[in-house]
């Protein structure tokens, strides 16, 4: 076998490995889109009329340090969480450390009532899974007229934010890691 053939085989092998790693890293891709109604509800976090939002049937794989974005959710009646929690059909006080997980992580309710460990800013807190942050549907009353959730979202109560020492302008979309407790 010539040197050129060996070099070409080595290059092809490197490209295959690089392509496979990229494909694995990007495993969770949008599964479709949801178009918001042309006219709609008006609020800061509501769907924008006529906007198209990506939808996901998956979430990234769960590990001991799963990267996610934490958002603030009001799980109380009349709060921005919409309907009662999927796991128990109840509303929850914002002093409870509770979360909603993106559809893929929610896993058809398999994590309902289970605790996850959330890490941020050198702190750690346990929070109970009580709801799904729907990545497939939105822009309607059951979803508080909000867009579908991102595929890597941990929607947390104020009590979780407080326990992590995240206040004021830092509250919003905050990078965290989490794992099953």
Long-range contacts (C-beta under 8 A, 24 or more apart in sequence): 27-58, 27-60, 27-61, 28-56, 28-58, 28-59, 28-60, 28-104, 28-151, 28-152, 29-56, 29-58, 30-54, 30-55, 30-56, 31-55, 31-56, 31-57, 31-58, 31-136, 32-136, 34-136, 34-137, 34-138, 34-139, 34-147, 34-148, 36-139, 36-147, 37-139, 40-139, 40-145, 41-145, 43-145, 45-80, 45-144, 45-146, 46-139, 46-145, 46-146, 47-138, 47-139, 47-145, 47-146, 47-147, 51-147, 53-138, 53-139, 53-147, 53-148, 54-148, 55-135, 55-136, 55-137, 55-148, 56-102, 56-103, 56-104, 56-135, 56-136, 56-148, 56-150, 56-151, 57-103, 57-104, 57-135, 57-136, 58-103, 58-104, 58-151, 59-101, 59-102, 59-103, 59-104, 59-105, 59-135, 59-151, 59-152, 60-104, 60-151, 60-152, 62-105, 62-179, 62-180, 63-179, 64-179, 65-119, 65-177, 65-179, 66-177, 66-178, 66-179, 67-152, 67-175, 67-176, 67-177, 68-102, 68-152, 68-153, 68-154, 68-175, 68-176, 68-177, 68-178, 69-150, 69-152, 69-153, 69-154, 69-173, 69-174, 69-175, 69-176, 70-118, 70-120, 70-153, 70-154, 70-155, 70-156, 70-160, 70-161, 70-173, 70-174, 70-175, 70-176, 71-133, 71-153, 71-154, 71-155, 71-156, 71-172, 71-173, 71-174, 72-155, 72-156, 72-157, 72-158, 72-161, 72-171, 72-172, 73-99, 73-100, 73-131, 73-133, 73-155, 73-156, 73-157, 74-157, 74-158, 75-100, 75-130, 75-131, 75-157, 80-144, 80-146, 81-131, 81-144, 81-155, 82-141, 82-142, 82-143, 82-144, 82-146, 83-142, 85-130, 85-131, 86-112, 86-130, 86-131, 86-132, 87-112, 87-113, 87-129, 87-130, 87-131, 88-112, 88-113, 88-130, 90-130, 92-130, 92-157, 94-157, 94-158, 94-159, 95-157, 95-158, 95-159, 96-128, 96-157, 96-159, 97-125, 97-126, 97-127, 97-128, 97-156, 97-157, 97-159, 97-160, 97-163, 98-127, 98-128, 98-129, 98-130, 98-131, 98-156, 98-157, 98-159, 98-160, 99-127, 99-128, 99-129, 99-130, 99-131, 99-154, 99-155, 99-156, 99-157, 99-160, 100-129, 100-130, 100-131, 100-132, 100-133, 100-149, 100-153, 100-154, 100-155, 101-129, 101-131, 101-132, 101-133, 101-153, 101-154, 101-155, 102-132, 102-133, 102-135, 102-149, 102-150, 102-151, 102-152, 102-153, 102-154, 103-132, 103-133, 103-134, 103-135, 103-136, 103-149, 103-151, 104-135, 104-151, 105-154, 106-131, 106-132, 106-133, 111-180, 114-180, 114-181, 115-180, 115-181, 116-154, 116-178, 116-179, 116-180, 116-181, 117-178, 117-179, 117-180, 117-181, 118-154, 118-156, 118-160, 118-164, 118-176, 118-177, 118-178, 119-176, 119-177, 119-178, 120-164, 120-166, 120-174, 120-175, 120-176, 120-177, 121-164, 121-165, 121-166, 123-163, 123-164, 123-165, 125-160, 125-163, 125-164, 126-181, 127-156, 127-157, 127-160, 131-155, 154-178
